[in-house]
């Protein structure tokens, strides 16, 4: 069973995440999703970070589905950004992706990704 928590002994979350995801009982299945980039199945990479962000989230969701899981099973999301993406666009994309679910989340700004065209990479962990 997945339970989320924000301990009163630390600051409130500053974004759409929770400080803790606690899984009780023995999970039947864990899936660790490698960094998903903003690339289509055909290999196309959109030019903007916002488009890549939406596509990378879609790729995470496709991986969850392939593992017979849903967003509600996610326990951790790690987002790597090379460039700033408008905060409101980022919030809208995450809200749409999370579908009201809560998860632990880390956002990192980094210098570069493996391909100079890439601006976004997202990793995820899920269990059920």
N, CA, C and O atoms as a MOPAC input file, in Angstrom:
PM7 MOZYME 1SCF
protein

 N      0.83700 1    -1.17900 1     0.00000 1
 C      0.00000 1     0.00000 1     0.00000 1
 C      0.88600 1     1.24800 1     0.00000 1
 O      1.87500 1     1.31300 1     0.73000 1
 N      0.53200 1     2.21900 1    -0.80700 1
 C      1.29900 1     3.46300 1    -0.92300 1
 C      0.65900 1     4.53900 1    -0.04900 1
 O     -0.54600 1     4.77700 1    -0.11800 1
 N      1.48400 1     5.18400 1     0.77400 1
 C      1.03100 1     6.28900 1     1.61500 1
 C      1.99500 1     7.45100 1     1.40700 1
 O      3.20800 1     7.25200 1     1.35000 1
 N      1.45900 1     8.66000 1     1.29400 1
 C      2.31500 1     9.83200 1     1.15600 1
 C      2.29700 1    10.62800 1     2.44900 1
 O      1.32600 1    10.58700 1     3.20500 1
 N      3.39500 1    11.36300 1     2.69900 1
 C      3.51100 1    12.09100 1     3.95500 1
 C      4.39900 1    13.31700 1     3.78800 1
 O      5.37100 1    13.30800 1     3.03200 1
 N      4.04100 1    14.36000 1     4.50600 1
 C      4.86900 1    15.55600 1     4.63200 1
 C      5.07800 1    15.78600 1     6.12600 1
 O      4.22000 1    16.38900 1     6.77100 1
 N      6.19800 1    15.32100 1     6.69900 1
 C      6.42200 1    15.45500 1     8.13400 1
 C      6.35300 1    16.90700 1     8.58800 1
 O      6.81200 1    17.81100 1     7.89000 1
 N      5.78200 1    17.11600 1     9.75300 1
 C      5.64700 1    18.46700 1    10.29500 1
 C      6.99300 1    19.03100 1    10.74300 1
 O      7.09100 1    20.21700 1    11.05700 1
 N      8.02700 1    18.19800 1    10.77700 1
 C      9.34800 1    18.62800 1    11.24000 1
 C     10.21600 1    19.21600 1    10.13300 1
 O     11.34500 1    19.63700 1    10.38900 1
 N      9.69400 1    19.25000 1     8.89500 1
 C     10.40900 1    19.87500 1     7.78100 1
 C      9.47000 1    20.84900 1     7.07600 1
 O      8.26300 1    20.84200 1     7.31700 1
 N     10.02500 1    21.67800 1     6.21300 1
 C      9.23400 1    22.68300 1     5.49500 1
 C      8.17700 1    22.02500 1     4.60900 1
 O      8.31200 1    20.86200 1     4.23200 1
 N      7.14400 1    22.76200 1     4.28800 1
 C      6.12700 1    22.28300 1     3.35000 1
 C      6.74600 1    22.15900 1     1.96500 1
 O      7.66100 1    22.91500 1     1.63600 1
 N      6.27300 1    21.23000 1     1.14800 1
 C      6.78500 1    21.11800 1    -0.22000 1
 C      6.62900 1    22.44000 1    -0.97200 1
 O      5.63500 1    23.14600 1    -0.80400 1
 N      7.61000 1    22.76100 1    -1.79000 1
 C      7.57900 1    24.01000 1    -2.55100 1
 C      7.10000 1    23.79400 1    -3.98100 1
 O      7.21900 1    24.69000 1    -4.81600 1
 N      6.57000 1    22.63700 1    -4.26300 1
 C      6.06100 1    22.30800 1    -5.59600 1
 C      5.07500 1    21.16400 1    -5.49500 1
 O      4.63900 1    20.81300 1    -4.39900 1
 N      4.71700 1    20.57600 1    -6.63600 1
 C      3.70700 1    19.51300 1    -6.65700 1
 C      4.29600 1    18.14100 1    -6.31100 1
 O      4.26800 1    17.21900 1    -7.12700 1
 N      4.82600 1    18.02100 1    -5.09600 1
 C      5.41900 1    16.75800 1    -4.66700 1
 C      5.16300 1    16.56700 1    -3.18300 1
 O      4.65100 1    17.46500 1    -2.51500 1
 N      5.51600 1    15.40300 1    -2.67000 1
 C      5.47700 1    15.12400 1    -1.23900 1
 C      6.88700 1    14.74000 1    -0.80400 1
 O      7.69600 1    14.29000 1    -1.61500 1
 N      7.17500 1    14.92200 1     0.48900 1
 C      8.50500 1    14.58300 1     0.98800 1
 C      8.72900 1    13.07700 1     1.07100 1
 O      9.85000 1    12.60600 1     0.87800 1
 N      7.68000 1    12.32300 1     1.35500 1
 C      7.84600 1    10.88600 1     1.53600 1
 C      6.77500 1    10.09800 1     0.80100 1
 O      5.61800 1    10.51100 1     0.72000 1
 N      7.18500 1     8.96300 1     0.27000 1
 C      6.25500 1     7.95200 1    -0.22700 1
 C      6.62400 1     6.67900 1     0.52100 1
 O      7.74400 1     6.18100 1     0.40600 1
 N      5.67900 1     6.16400 1     1.28100 1
 C      5.93000 1     4.99700 1     2.11900 1
 C      5.13400 1     3.82800 1     1.56000 1
 O      3.91300 1     3.90800 1     1.42400 1
 N      5.82400 1     2.75100 1     1.24000 1
 C      5.16400 1     1.54500 1     0.74800 1
 C      5.17600 1     0.51500 1     1.86600 1
 O      6.23400 1     0.14300 1     2.37300 1
 N      3.98700 1     0.05800 1     2.24400 1
 C      3.89600 1    -0.95400 1     3.28600 1
 C      3.46500 1    -2.27000 1     2.67400 1
 O      2.83300 1    -2.29900 1     1.61800 1
 N      3.80700 1    -3.34500 1     3.33300 1
 C      3.52500 1    -4.65200 1     2.76200 1
 C      4.59000 1    -4.98200 1     1.73900 1
 O      5.46500 1    -4.16300 1     1.45500 1
 N      4.52000 1    -6.14700 1     1.20100 1
 C      5.51400 1    -6.56700 1     0.21600 1
 C      5.01500 1    -6.22300 1    -1.17700 1
 O      4.02400 1    -6.79800 1    -1.62900 1
 N      5.67800 1    -5.29600 1    -1.87400 1
 C      5.21300 1    -4.97300 1    -3.22600 1
 C      5.35700 1    -6.18000 1    -4.15000 1
 O      6.33200 1    -6.92900 1    -4.09000 1
 N      4.37500 1    -6.33400 1    -4.98200 1
 C      4.40900 1    -7.42400 1    -5.94300 1
 C      5.39400 1    -7.14100 1    -7.06500 1
 O      6.02500 1    -8.05000 1    -7.60500 1
 N      5.51300 1    -5.87700 1    -7.40300 1
 C      6.36500 1    -5.53300 1    -8.54500 1
 C      6.90600 1    -4.11200 1    -8.39300 1
 O      6.17100 1    -3.19500 1    -8.02700 1
 N      8.19200 1    -3.94100 1    -8.67600 1
 C      8.83800 1    -2.63200 1    -8.75800 1
 C      9.24900 1    -2.41600 1   -10.20500 1
 O      9.64100 1    -3.36300 1   -10.88500 1
 N      9.16400 1    -1.19300 1   -10.67600 1
 C      9.71500 1    -0.86300 1   -11.98800 1
 C     10.53300 1     0.41900 1   -11.84000 1
 O     10.07700 1     1.39900 1   -11.25000 1
 N     11.73600 1     0.39300 1   -12.37900 1
 C     12.59500 1     1.56800 1   -12.42800 1
 C     12.70900 1     1.95300 1   -13.89200 1
 O     13.19400 1     1.18100 1   -14.71900 1
 N     12.25400 1     3.15900 1   -14.19800 1
 C     12.21400 1     3.61700 1   -15.58900 1
 C     13.42200 1     4.51100 1   -15.85500 1
 O     13.60800 1     5.53900 1   -15.20400 1
 N     14.22700 1     4.10400 1   -16.81200 1
 C     15.39500 1     4.89600 1   -17.21000 1
 C     14.95500 1     6.27300 1   -17.67900 1
 O     13.78500 1     6.49100 1   -17.99200 1
 N     15.90000 1     7.19400 1   -17.72200 1
 C     15.59900 1     8.55100 1   -18.14500 1
 C     14.88200 1     8.59500 1   -19.48300 1
 O     15.40500 1     8.14300 1   -20.50100 1
 N     13.67800 1     9.14600 1   -19.46300 1
 C     12.88000 1     9.28700 1   -20.67700 1
 C     13.09100 1    10.68600 1   -21.22800 1
 O     12.97500 1    11.67600 1   -20.50600 1
 N     13.39400 1    10.75300 1   -22.48800 1
 C     13.69200 1    12.03300 1   -23.13100 1
 C     12.50900 1    12.48200 1   -23.98000 1
 O     11.57500 1    11.71900 1   -24.22700 1
 N     12.56700 1    13.71700 1   -24.41400 1
 C     11.52700 1    14.26800 1   -25.27600 1
 C     11.75100 1    13.87500 1   -26.71500 1
 O     12.07900 1    14.71600 1   -27.55300 1
 N     11.57500 1    12.59900 1   -27.00600 1
 C     11.76700 1    12.07600 1   -28.35600 1
 C     10.57300 1    11.19700 1   -28.71400 1
 O     10.10900 1    10.39900 1   -27.89900 1
 N     10.08300 1    11.35300 1   -29.94400 1
 C      8.97400 1    10.52100 1   -30.40600 1
 C      9.46300 1     9.10700 1   -30.69700 1
 O     10.66600 1     8.85500 1   -30.76300 1
 N      8.51800 1     8.19600 1   -30.86800 1
 C      8.84400 1     6.80800 1   -31.20700 1
 C      9.63600 1     6.74600 1   -32.51500 1
 O     10.45900 1     5.85300 1   -32.71200 1
 N      9.37500 1     7.70300 1   -33.40000 1
 C     10.05500 1     7.75900 1   -34.70300 1
 C     11.43800 1     8.40900 1   -34.62400 1
 O     12.15700 1     8.45800 1   -35.62200 1
 N     11.81300 1     8.90600 1   -33.44600 1
 C     13.13400 1     9.50000 1   -33.27400 1
 C     13.19000 1    11.00800 1   -33.42200 1
 O     14.27600 1    11.58800 1   -33.42300 1
 N     12.03600 1    11.65600 1   -33.54800 1
 C     12.00500 1    13.11500 1   -33.67800 1
 C     12.12800 1    13.78000 1   -32.30600 1
 O     11.55400 1    13.30900 1   -31.32400 1
 N     12.88200 1    14.87500 1   -32.25200 1
 C     13.06700 1    15.64700 1   -31.02500 1
 C     12.51000 1    17.04900 1   -31.25300 1
 O     13.03600 1    17.78600 1   -32.08700 1
 N     11.45400 1    17.43500 1   -30.52900 1
 C     10.92800 1    18.79800 1   -30.67300 1
 C     11.98900 1    19.82800 1   -30.28800 1
 O     12.91900 1    19.52700 1   -29.54000 1
 N     11.84000 1    21.02900 1   -30.80200 1
 C     12.83200 1    22.07800 1   -30.54500 1
 C     12.73600 1    22.67700 1   -29.15200 1
 O     13.76100 1    22.97300 1   -28.53800 1
 N     11.51300 1    22.86100 1   -28.63700 1
 C     11.37800 1    23.57800 1   -27.36900 1
 C     11.42700 1    22.64000 1   -26.17000 1
 O     11.04200 1    21.47300 1   -26.24500 1
 N     11.91300 1    23.19000 1   -25.06600 1
 C     11.94900 1    22.43700 1   -23.82100 1
 C     10.56300 1    22.05100 1   -23.35100 1
 O     10.37300 1    20.96000 1   -22.81300 1
 N      9.58000 1    22.93700 1   -23.54800 1
 C      8.20600 1    22.64700 1   -23.12500 1
 C      7.64900 1    21.44300 1   -23.88000 1
 O      7.01900 1    20.57000 1   -23.28400 1
 N      7.88300 1    21.39600 1   -25.19200 1
 C      7.41000 1    20.25900 1   -25.99100 1
 C      8.12700 1    18.97700 1   -25.57500 1
 O      7.51100 1    17.91500 1   -25.48600 1
 N      9.41900 1    19.08100 1   -25.32200 1
 C     10.17800 1    17.91600 1   -24.88100 1
 C      9.70000 1    17.44500 1   -23.50700 1
 O      9.64600 1    16.24200 1   -23.24700 1
 N      9.35600 1    18.38200 1   -22.63200 1
 C      8.86500 1    18.05000 1   -21.29100 1
 C      7.57600 1    17.23600 1   -21.39000 1
 O      7.44200 1    16.19100 1   -20.75300 1
 N      6.63100 1    17.72200 1   -22.19300 1
 C      5.35900 1    17.00500 1   -22.38400 1
 C      5.60200 1    15.60800 1   -22.94400 1
 O      4.99600 1    14.63700 1   -22.49300 1
 N      6.47900 1    15.51500 1   -23.91300 1
 C      6.76100 1    14.23700 1   -24.56200 1
 C      7.47600 1    13.27100 1   -23.61100 1
 O      7.16600 1    12.07900 1   -23.59500 1
 N      8.41900 1    13.77100 1   -22.82900 1
 C      9.11900 1    12.91800 1   -21.86300 1
 C      8.14100 1    12.37100 1   -20.82500 1
 O      8.22400 1    11.19900 1   -20.45900 1
 N      7.21500 1    13.20500 1   -20.34800 1
 C      6.18900 1    12.73300 1   -19.41000 1
 C      5.30800 1    11.67500 1   -20.06400 1
 O      4.94900 1    10.68100 1   -19.43300 1
 N      4.96600 1    11.89100 1   -21.31600 1
 C      4.17600 1    10.90900 1   -22.06400 1
 C      4.93600 1     9.58900 1   -22.18300 1
 O      4.34000 1     8.51600 1   -22.08400 1
 N      6.24100 1     9.66700 1   -22.39400 1
 C      7.06500 1     8.46500 1   -22.49100 1
 C      7.14500 1     7.73200 1   -21.14900 1
 O      7.17300 1     6.50100 1   -21.11600 1
 N      7.18200 1     8.48200 1   -20.04400 1
 C      7.14200 1     7.85100 1   -18.71800 1
 C      5.82400 1     7.09700 1   -18.56600 1
 O      5.80000 1     5.94800 1   -18.12600 1
 N      4.73300 1     7.75800 1   -18.93300 1
 C      3.41000 1     7.12800 1   -18.81300 1
 C      3.32300 1     5.87400 1   -19.68500 1
 O      2.73800 1     4.87400 1   -19.26800 1
 N      3.89300 1     5.91600 1   -20.88000 1
 C      3.88500 1     4.74900 1   -21.77300 1
 C      4.67100 1     3.59400 1   -21.15200 1
 O      4.27900 1     2.43400 1   -21.27500 1
 N      5.78200 1     3.91600 1   -20.48400 1
 C      6.55900 1     2.88800 1   -19.80000 1
 C      5.79400 1     2.29800 1   -18.62400 1
 O      5.84600 1     1.09000 1   -18.39300 1
 N      5.09000 1     3.13400 1   -17.88200 1
 C      4.26200 1     2.62800 1   -16.78100 1
 C      3.20900 1     1.66300 1   -17.31700 1
 O      3.00600 1     0.57900 1   -16.77100 1
 N      2.54800 1     2.07400 1   -18.39200 1
 C      1.51000 1     1.23100 1   -18.99400 1
 C      2.09400 1    -0.10200 1   -19.46800 1
 O      1.48600 1    -1.15400 1   -19.27200 1
 N      3.26500 1    -0.05200 1   -20.08800 1
 C      3.91300 1    -1.27600 1   -20.57000 1
 C      4.24900 1    -2.22200 1   -19.42000 1
 O      4.31700 1    -3.43700 1   -19.60700 1
 N      4.45900 1    -1.65500 1   -18.22400 1
 C      4.74700 1    -2.45500 1   -17.03300 1
 C      3.46400 1    -2.79500 1   -16.26900 1
 O      3.51400 1    -3.29900 1   -15.14700 1
 N      2.31500 1    -2.51300 1   -16.89000 1
 C      0.99700 1    -2.74000 1   -16.28500 1
 C      0.84000 1    -1.95100 1   -14.98800 1
 O      0.33400 1    -2.45700 1   -13.98700 1
 N      1.28800 1    -0.69900 1   -15.03600 1
 C      1.17100 1     0.21000 1   -13.90200 1
 C      0.57800 1     1.52600 1   -14.37700 1
 O      0.43500 1     1.77400 1   -15.57400 1
 N      0.23500 1     2.36600 1   -13.39600 1
 C     -0.32700 1     3.68500 1   -13.67500 1
 C      0.44100 1     4.72600 1   -12.87600 1
 O      1.29300 1     4.38900 1   -12.05400 1
 N      0.13300 1     5.98700 1   -13.12300 1
 C      0.77800 1     7.08700 1   -12.40400 1
 C      0.59900 1     6.91400 1   -10.89600 1
 O      1.49900 1     7.25200 1   -10.12800 1
 N     -0.53700 1     6.39700 1   -10.46700 1
 C     -0.79100 1     6.23400 1    -9.02800 1
 C      0.20700 1     5.28400 1    -8.36000 1
 O      0.33600 1     5.30000 1    -7.13500 1
 N      0.90500 1     4.46900 1    -9.12400 1
 C      1.88800 1     3.54200 1    -8.56900 1
 C      3.28400 1     4.16000 1    -8.45000 1
 O      4.17800 1     3.55400 1    -7.86000 1
 N      3.47500 1     5.35700 1    -9.00300 1
 C      4.78600 1     6.00800 1    -8.96500 1
 C      5.16500 1     6.38500 1    -7.54100 1
 O      4.33800 1     6.88200 1    -6.77700 1
 N      6.42900 1     6.14200 1    -7.19300 1
 C      6.93200 1     6.53800 1    -5.88300 1
 C      7.98400 1     7.63800 1    -5.98500 1
 O      8.26400 1     8.31000 1    -4.99300 1
 N      8.56900 1     7.83500 1    -7.15900 1
 C      9.60600 1     8.86200 1    -7.31900 1
 C      9.70100 1     9.29800 1    -8.76700 1
 O      9.66100 1     8.47700 1    -9.68300 1
 N      9.82600 1    10.59100 1    -8.95900 1
 C     10.01900 1    11.18600 1   -10.27600 1
 C     11.22900 1    12.10700 1   -10.16600 1
 O     11.27800 1    12.96300 1    -9.28300 1
 N     12.20300 1    11.93600 1   -11.05600 1
 C     13.38000 1    12.80500 1   -11.07700 1
 C     13.44200 1    13.48000 1   -12.44200 1
 O     13.48400 1    12.81800 1   -13.47800 1
 N     13.44800 1    14.80700 1   -12.42200 1
 C     13.40500 1    15.59900 1   -13.65200 1
 C     14.73000 1    16.33800 1   -13.81700 1
 O     15.18000 1    17.04700 1   -12.91700 1
 N     15.34000 1    16.16000 1   -14.97900 1
 C     16.57900 1    16.85800 1   -15.32300 1
 C     16.26300 1    17.84800 1   -16.44500 1
 O     15.73800 1    17.45700 1   -17.48700 1
 N     16.58000 1    19.12400 1   -16.23700 1
 C     16.34900 1    20.15700 1   -17.24900 1
 C     17.66200 1    20.85300 1   -17.57800 1
 O     18.44900 1    21.17200 1   -16.68700 1
 N     17.88800 1    21.08500 1   -18.86300 1
 C     19.06500 1    21.82800 1   -19.30000 1
 C     18.75700 1    23.32200 1   -19.30000 1
 O     19.59500 1    24.13000 1   -18.89900 1
 N     17.56900 1    23.68800 1   -19.74400 1
 C     17.14500 1    25.09000 1   -19.79700 1
 C     15.87100 1    25.27300 1   -18.98500 1
 O     15.14600 1    24.31600 1   -18.71400 1
 N     15.61700 1    26.50700 1   -18.60700 1
 C     14.38600 1    26.83600 1   -17.89100 1
 C     13.18500 1    26.59700 1   -18.79700 1
 O     13.20700 1    26.93600 1   -19.98000 1
 N     12.13800 1    26.01000 1   -18.22400 1
 C     10.84100 1    25.88300 1   -18.89500 1
 C      9.88200 1    26.72600 1   -18.07500 1
 O      9.87100 1    26.62800 1   -16.84800 1
 N      9.08600 1    27.54600 1   -18.72300 1
 C      8.14400 1    28.42000 1   -18.04100 1
 C      7.45400 1    27.67300 1   -16.90500 1
 O      6.92100 1    26.58200 1   -17.10600 1
 N      7.46600 1    28.26400 1   -15.71500 1
 C      6.91700 1    27.63100 1   -14.51900 1
 C      5.45600 1    27.23200 1   -14.69500 1
 O      5.06300 1    26.13700 1   -14.29100 1
 N      4.65300 1    28.09600 1   -15.28900 1
 C      3.22700 1    27.78100 1   -15.46600 1
 C      3.03000 1    26.59900 1   -16.41400 1
 O      2.17700 1    25.74400 1   -16.17500 1
 N      3.81000 1    26.55200 1   -17.47500 1
 C      3.72500 1    25.41800 1   -18.41200 1
 C      4.14500 1    24.14000 1   -17.69800 1
 O      3.49900 1    23.10100 1   -17.84000 1
 N      5.22800 1    24.22000 1   -16.93100 1
 C      5.70700 1    23.05500 1   -16.18500 1
 C      4.64600 1    22.56300 1   -15.20300 1
 O      4.39100 1    21.36200 1   -15.10300 1
 N      4.03000 1    23.49700 1   -14.48000 1
 C      2.97200 1    23.13500 1   -13.52000 1
 C      1.79500 1    22.46400 1   -14.22200 1
 O      1.28800 1    21.44300 1   -13.75700 1
 N      1.36300 1    23.04400 1   -15.34600 1
 C      0.23800 1    22.47300 1   -16.10100 1
 C      0.55700 1    21.06700 1   -16.58600 1
 O     -0.26900 1    20.16200 1   -16.46900 1
 N      1.74800 1    20.88300 1   -17.12800 1
 C      2.15600 1    19.56400 1   -17.63000 1
 C      2.18600 1    18.54200 1   -16.50700 1
 O      1.68600 1    17.42900 1   -16.66100 1
 N      2.77600 1    18.92000 1   -15.37300 1
 C      2.85700 1    17.99100 1   -14.24500 1
 C      1.47900 1    17.67100 1   -13.68400 1
 O      1.19100 1    16.51900 1   -13.36100 1
 N      0.62400 1    18.68700 1   -13.56500 1
 C     -0.72800 1    18.45000 1   -13.04800 1
 C     -1.48500 1    17.48500 1   -13.95000 1
 O     -2.16100 1    16.57600 1   -13.46700 1
 N     -1.37400 1    17.67900 1   -15.24500 1
 C     -2.03700 1    16.79100 1   -16.20000 1
 C     -1.46700 1    15.37700 1   -16.10300 1
 O     -2.21700 1    14.40200 1   -16.13000 1
 N     -0.15500 1    15.26600 1   -15.99000 1
 C      0.50800 1    13.96700 1   -15.90600 1
 C      0.15100 1    13.23900 1   -14.61400 1
 O     -0.16500 1    12.05000 1   -14.63900 1
 N      0.20000 1    13.95100 1   -13.47500 1
 C     -0.00500 1    13.32000 1   -12.17100 1
 C     -1.45900 1    12.93600 1   -11.89900 1
 O     -1.72200 1    12.09000 1   -11.04400 1
 N     -2.39400 1    13.53900 1   -12.60600 1
 C     -3.81700 1    13.17600 1   -12.47300 1
 C     -4.27700 1    13.20700 1   -11.01500 1
 O     -5.07400 1    12.36600 1   -10.59700 1
 N     -3.77400 1    14.17800 1   -10.23700 1
 C     -4.17500 1    14.30100 1    -8.83500 1
 C     -3.39700 1    13.41200 1    -7.87500 1
 O     -3.60600 1    13.48600 1    -6.66400 1
 N     -2.51300 1    12.58300 1    -8.38800 1
 C     -1.70800 1    11.69600 1    -7.53400 1
 C     -0.52400 1    12.46400 1    -6.95300 1
 O     -0.11700 1    13.49300 1    -7.49300 1
 N      0.02500 1    11.95700 1    -5.84900 1
 C      1.19700 1    12.56000 1    -5.22900 1
 C      2.37200 1    11.60200 1    -5.33500 1
 O      2.19900 1    10.38400 1    -5.29300 1
 N      3.55700 1    12.15400 1    -5.47300 1
 C      4.77100 1    11.33800 1    -5.51700 1
 C      5.94500 1    12.15900 1    -5.00700 1
 O      5.88600 1    13.38800 1    -4.98500 1
 N      6.99800 1    11.49100 1    -4.60200 1
 C      8.24000 1    12.18600 1    -4.29000 1
 C      8.82600 1    12.66800 1    -5.61900 1
 O      8.70600 1    11.99500 1    -6.64200 1
 N      9.46000 1    13.84100 1    -5.58800 1
 C      9.94000 1    14.41400 1    -6.84700 1
 C     11.18200 1    15.27000 1    -6.60700 1
 O     11.27800 1    15.98000 1    -5.60500 1
 N     12.12500 1    15.19100 1    -7.53900 1
 C     13.31400 1    16.03600 1    -7.51900 1
 C     13.46800 1    16.67300 1    -8.89400 1
 O     13.33000 1    16.00000 1    -9.91600 1
 N     13.75500 1    17.98100 1    -8.91600 1
 C     13.99600 1    18.71700 1   -10.16000 1
 C     15.42100 1    19.25200 1   -10.11400 1
 O     15.80400 1    19.95200 1    -9.17600 1
 N     16.20100 1    18.91500 1   -11.13500 1
 C     17.59600 1    19.34200 1   -11.20800 1
 C     17.85500 1    20.08600 1   -12.51100 1
 O     17.39800 1    19.67200 1   -13.57700 1
 N     18.59100 1    21.18400 1   -12.41500 1
 C     19.07200 1    21.87400 1   -13.60900 1
 C     20.51100 1    21.42600 1   -13.82200 1
 O     21.34400 1    21.51700 1   -12.92000 1
 N     20.79000 1    20.94100 1   -15.02900 1
 C     22.11500 1    20.41800 1   -15.33400 1
 C     22.68200 1    21.12800 1   -16.56100 1
 O     21.96500 1    21.83800 1   -17.26600 1
 N     23.96000 1    20.93200 1   -16.80400 1
 C     24.63200 1    21.61700 1   -17.91200 1
 C     24.25000 1    21.04800 1   -19.27400 1
 O     24.04500 1    21.80200 1   -20.22500 1
 N     24.15200 1    19.72000 1   -19.37400 1
 C     23.87100 1    19.10300 1   -20.67300 1
 C     23.37800 1    17.67700 1   -20.48600 1
 O     23.54900 1    17.07000 1   -19.42900 1
 N     22.76100 1    17.16000 1   -21.54200 1
 C     22.36700 1    15.75300 1   -21.61700 1
 C     23.20100 1    15.08900 1   -22.71200 1
 O     24.04700 1    15.73900 1   -23.32500 1
 N     22.96900 1    13.80700 1   -22.95800 1
 C     23.79300 1    13.03000 1   -23.89400 1
 C     23.78300 1    13.56700 1   -25.32200 1
 O     24.77800 1    13.44100 1   -26.03600 1
 N     22.67800 1    14.16000 1   -25.74200 1
 C     22.54300 1    14.72400 1   -27.08600 1
 C     22.32200 1    16.22700 1   -26.92100 1
 O     21.45700 1    16.62400 1   -26.14000 1
 N     23.06800 1    17.07200 1   -27.62600 1
 C     22.92100 1    18.51900 1   -27.45500 1
 C     21.52500 1    19.05900 1   -27.77300 1
 O     21.17500 1    20.15100 1   -27.32500 1
 N     20.72300 1    18.31300 1   -28.53900 1
 C     19.35500 1    18.74900 1   -28.84600 1
 C     18.40700 1    18.54100 1   -27.66000 1
 O     17.34800 1    19.16400 1   -27.59100 1
 N     18.79100 1    17.66700 1   -26.73400 1
 C     17.91000 1    17.31500 1   -25.61600 1
 C     17.95600 1    18.35300 1   -24.51000 1
 O     19.02100 1    18.84400 1   -24.13400 1
 N     16.76500 1    18.68000 1   -23.99300 1
 C     16.63900 1    19.66800 1   -22.92400 1
 C     15.98300 1    19.08900 1   -21.68200 1
 O     15.96000 1    19.73500 1   -20.63400 1
 N     15.44000 1    17.85700 1   -21.79000 1
 C     14.67600 1    17.24500 1   -20.70100 1
 C     14.97100 1    15.75100 1   -20.63300 1
 O     15.08600 1    15.07900 1   -21.65800 1
 N     15.09000 1    15.24300 1   -19.40800 1
 C     15.14100 1    13.79800 1   -19.17800 1
 C     14.43600 1    13.53200 1   -17.85100 1
 O     14.64600 1    14.25300 1   -16.87600 1
 N     13.60000 1    12.49900 1   -17.81700 1
 C     12.80200 1    12.20700 1   -16.62200 1
 C     12.90300 1    10.72200 1   -16.28100 1
 O     12.63700 1     9.85900 1   -17.11700 1
 N     13.29200 1    10.44200 1   -15.03600 1
 C     13.34100 1     9.07800 1   -14.52100 1
 C     12.15800 1     8.86400 1   -13.58100 1
 O     11.64200 1     9.81800 1   -12.99900 1
 N     11.73000 1     7.60900 1   -13.43400 1
 C     10.62600 1     7.30700 1   -12.52200 1
 C     10.83000 1     5.94800 1   -11.86900 1
 O     11.47800 1     5.05900 1   -12.42100 1
 N     10.25800 1     5.81500 1   -10.68100 1
 C     10.21100 1     4.54200 1    -9.96400 1
 C      8.76100 1     4.32800 1    -9.56100 1
 O      8.08400 1     5.26000 1    -9.12800 1
 N      8.28500 1     3.08800 1    -9.70600 1
 C      6.90500 1     2.77000 1    -9.33900 1
 C      6.85000 1     1.37900 1    -8.72500 1
 O      7.70900 1     0.53800 1    -8.98800 1
 N      5.83500 1     1.14700 1    -7.90700 1
 C      5.61900 1    -0.20000 1    -7.37200 1
 C      4.13500 1    -0.42100 1    -7.14300 1
 O      3.37000 1     0.51400 1    -6.90800 1
 N      3.75000 1    -1.70700 1    -7.22000 1
 C      2.36700 1    -2.07800 1    -6.88800 1
 C      2.33700 1    -3.49800 1    -6.38900 1
 O      1.27000 1    -4.01300 1    -6.05300 1

